[in-house]
Amino acid sequence: MQGRGCTLIVNLVFAFGFLLATGFYLWRQSYIQAAGFLLLSIANLPELYRMLREPPPITADPSDVDPDEVQTNRISTMIAIVALALLGIGWVTSAPVPPTAP
């Protein structure tokens, strides 16, 4: 039970941090990076919902894995990959261009 509480707190901190970063990049009008951080925050939601809905499994037997949980993890991973790609694109496109020599 202690591990579940710690994981829940860490997920909440990350989700809140990603939402703060979304607001910051919206304020700076960097919409690609804001979308990336928003998607990262959304990727945390299924895990938070699952942790609040049901207790953790007692055994780590692979046959006990719920197929819906595996699908949820895949969806969250795909959202996170797209978000990281958006953040990378936003970071590259927002880099200052060095001045050219006259």
N, C-alpha and C positions, 0 to 999 in steps of 0.2 A: 504494500500500500504506500510505503514511503517513496518508492521509485516512481509510482504513478503521480504523486503530488509534485515531485521535483520536475518530472517531464512536463506536466501540465503548466507549471510556472514558467519553464523555459519556453514552451510553445507560445504562451500568452505574451511573454516579453518580446519574442521575435515578431509575432503578429502585430503587436502594438508599435514596435520599432519600425516595421515595414510601413505601417500606416502613417507614422510620423514622417518617414522619408518620402512617402507619396505626397503628403502635404507640402513638404519643403520643395520638392521638384516642381509641383504645380505652381507654387509661389514664384519660383525661378523661371517658369514657363518652359521647362524642359519636359515636354509631354511624353516622349518615348521612355525616359527614365522613370517618370511618375507611373506610367503604365506597367513597367517592369516591377517596380516595388509593390504596386497594387496586386499584381498577379502572384508575387511571392507571399503576400499576406493571405490571399485567397487560397493558395496551396496549403497553408497551415490549417485552414478551417475544417477539413474532413477529419484530421487527426484530433483536433480539439473536440469536435462533436462526438467522436467515438469514445474518447476518454471520459467525457462527462456522461455519456449514455450508459456505458456498461463497464463492469469491473475488469481488470486485466486477467488474462488466462493464468491458471495456476501452473500448468505444465507448458513446456516448450516443445511439445511433440509436434512435428510438422504435419501430421495427419489432422490435427485440431485446427488448422488454419482455415478461416472462413473465406470462401472464394470472393465474397463481396469486399472483404477487407483487402485482398490482393488487388482487386480491380480499383478500389479507392486509392490505394498506394500508387498504382500505375498512373492514374489520372493526376494525382498530386505531383508526381514526378514529372509528367509531361508539362504541366502548368509551370513548374519551377524551371524546367529547361527553357521554355519559351520566354519566361521572365528574365532569366539570366542572359539569353540572347538579346533581348530588348535592352537590357542594361548595358551590355557590351557595345551594341550599336549606338546607343545614346552617349556612352562615354567617348567613343571614337569620334563621333560627329560633333561633339561639343568641345573637343580639344582646341586650344587656341592655335591659329595658323601663324607660323613665324613670318616676320616681315621679310619681304624680298629686298635684295640689294639694288640700289638704283643703277 
